[in-house]
Each structure stands twice: as structure tokens, then as C-alpha cells.
Amino acid sequence: MSFAIIPRQIGRGPIRLRRLSIADMASLTDKLDGLSMSGKSYPALISYLLNWYWFKRNYPVAYCILLNDTLVGFIGISNFIPKEAGEISLIIFDEKMRHKGIGTAAFNLLKEDIQRRRLLKTIYARIEQGNPRGVKFWRNMGFFPDQGVQYLEQIDKKGRHQDGLQKKYPKPNETVRFVLRL
Ligand SMILES: CC(C)(COP(=O)(O)OP(=O)(O)OC[C@H]1O[C@@H](n2cnc3c(N)ncnc32)[C@H](O)[C@@H]1OP(=O)(O)O)[C@@H](O)C(=O)NCCC(=O)NCCS
């Protein structure tokens, strides 16, 4: 899927989503520490290009969250299966900008666009158990724990069905998957 079918902008109010572009890489690289997947440090221009390549590969749907034209966050969909399912990532960079309704507004803008254009039937959100704010946020957005998948992942990790059956609930540092059916 190409970025071309993704609208350039979603929303018209103070909170808007603007399609990610290569020009955003400088500010995103600063805001998302350790974004460069290689772990090595490169000259700035190379880092931006590598990060752009990484975003293009991983996030077919990728938006900057703008508040009054200032970049405050990122929202995107990875593991994108057109017309079926995708996994959402959302971050408001600055702690001081959180708890102002920006995350909720950004998610609703993207969700409405996805529904309007029937891009996906299911959205997943992967969250660490140790991130109660994230868990609460996605619950507020209508997501619920995808118990079936947790169970399957545990079976995969152990490679044995019996262990998966015994271990029903994730530990605090484990990742859980939440799901929203559109
Ligand atoms: C999770 C995250 C995206 C939420 O974004 P956010 O902009 O803070 O979300 P909102 O402001 O819409 O909602 C968060 C809380 O603020 C409250 N809130 C919303 N508007 C508010 C306002 N004007 N005044 C006071 N509180 C407000 C909401 O009711 C909600 O409260 P609750 O947690 O008690 O239910 C943000 O905390 C974040 O970037 N975290 C780090 C990354 C992360 O964990 N991402 C999720 C996993 S992908």
C-alpha cells in the first residue's frame, strides 16, 4: 500500500493530523529518542533517511499530530492488512501536553477516517502491562483485551500447549494486545 491513498490532512480544528513526510524526520528523530533502528550513530542526514525508510516500511498509515500547527505527537498503523486489520501506535511526545484531550482527539480523527474509507475492520493496540495509563487510554477508546491472542502468544513462546493453558494472565512487564472491532 502506498502513502498516496492516505489523505494529506485529517481534521480542520486546532488538533489535526498531517501525513508524515520526509521533512518531519529531523523533528521526529529528536523527539523519539533511539528511533534509528540500527543502534549506530550516523550523520544527521543519513539518520533522517534511515528513519524515513523505517517509517515507510513499518507504517503505511503515518501522521504527525498537530496542535495549532505545532508537532505534538505521532499516530500510525503498522502490520497493516488492507480492509482487514492493523496495529495502532500513538504517542504525545511531551509529558506536559498529555491529559489535554489531544490523544483522544487524534485517535478519533484517524478512526473516523478509517471507518469512512473502510480501510480496516479491526484495530489492535499493543501495550505493556506496566503502562497502566496506556491500558486505561485504550479502554477509554473502546478497546478490550484480546484474550485469545495472549493465550496463543504464550503457547508460541513456550512452544507447548500445556504451559500456555496454565499461564492465563500476563506478568506486569509483558505486552498485551487490545482490540477494537470497527
Ligand atoms: C497514552 C497517551 C497517547 C494518551 O494521550 P493523551 O493526550 O494524554 O490522552 P487524553 O488527554 O485524550 O486522555 C488522557 C486522560 O486525560 C483526560 N483528559 C482529557 N482532556 C482533559 C482536559 N482537558 N483536562 C484534564 N484531563 C483531560 C482524559 O479523560 C484521560 O483521563 P484518564 O486517564 O483519567 O481516563 C499518552 O499518555 C502517551 O503518549 N503516552 C506514552 C505513549 C503510550 O503509552 N502510548 C500508548 C501505547 S501505543
The ligand as a Gaussian input file, in Angstrom:
#p B3LYP/6-31G(d) Opt

LIG

0 1
 C       -1.443000       7.265000      26.072000
 C       -1.342000       8.701000      25.505000
 C       -1.187000       8.609000      23.990000
 C       -2.635000       9.433000      25.844000
 O       -2.605000      10.722000      25.227000
 P       -3.281000      11.979000      25.956000
 O       -3.261000      13.126000      25.003000
 O       -2.665000      12.200000      27.279000
 O       -4.765000      11.445000      26.119000
 P       -6.056000      12.288000      26.596000
 O       -5.619000      13.604000      27.142000
 O       -7.016000      12.302000      25.460000
 O       -6.650000      11.354000      27.731000
 C       -5.858000      11.012000      28.850000
 C       -6.536000      11.438000      30.136000
 O       -6.658000      12.855000      30.193000
 C       -8.016000      13.207000      30.499000
 N       -8.291000      14.498000      29.854000
 C       -8.638000      14.703000      28.565000
 N       -8.808000      16.029000      28.363000
 C       -8.531000      16.652000      29.527000
 C       -8.533000      18.004000      29.943000
 N       -8.834000      18.990000      29.084000
 N       -8.189000      18.277000      31.219000
 C       -7.869000      17.282000      32.077000
 N       -7.854000      15.968000      31.754000
 C       -8.192000      15.669000      30.485000
 C       -8.807000      12.061000      29.902000
 O      -10.092000      11.973000      30.484000
 C       -7.938000      10.907000      30.310000
 O       -8.115000      10.692000      31.697000
 P       -7.986000       9.240000      32.374000
 O       -6.604000       8.728000      32.052000
 O       -8.168000       9.518000      33.832000
 O       -9.079000       8.414000      31.767000
 C       -0.152000       9.476000      26.124000
 O       -0.219000       9.373000      27.523000
 C        1.212000       8.977000      25.654000
 O        1.733000       9.462000      24.650000
 N        1.807000       8.015000      26.401000
 C        3.091000       7.447000      26.037000
 C        2.977000       6.535000      24.824000
 C        1.957000       5.423000      25.057000
 O        1.912000       4.839000      26.120000
 N        1.135000       5.157000      24.023000
 C        0.097000       4.131000      24.145000
 C        0.582000       2.789000      23.682000
 S        0.742000       2.762000      21.889000

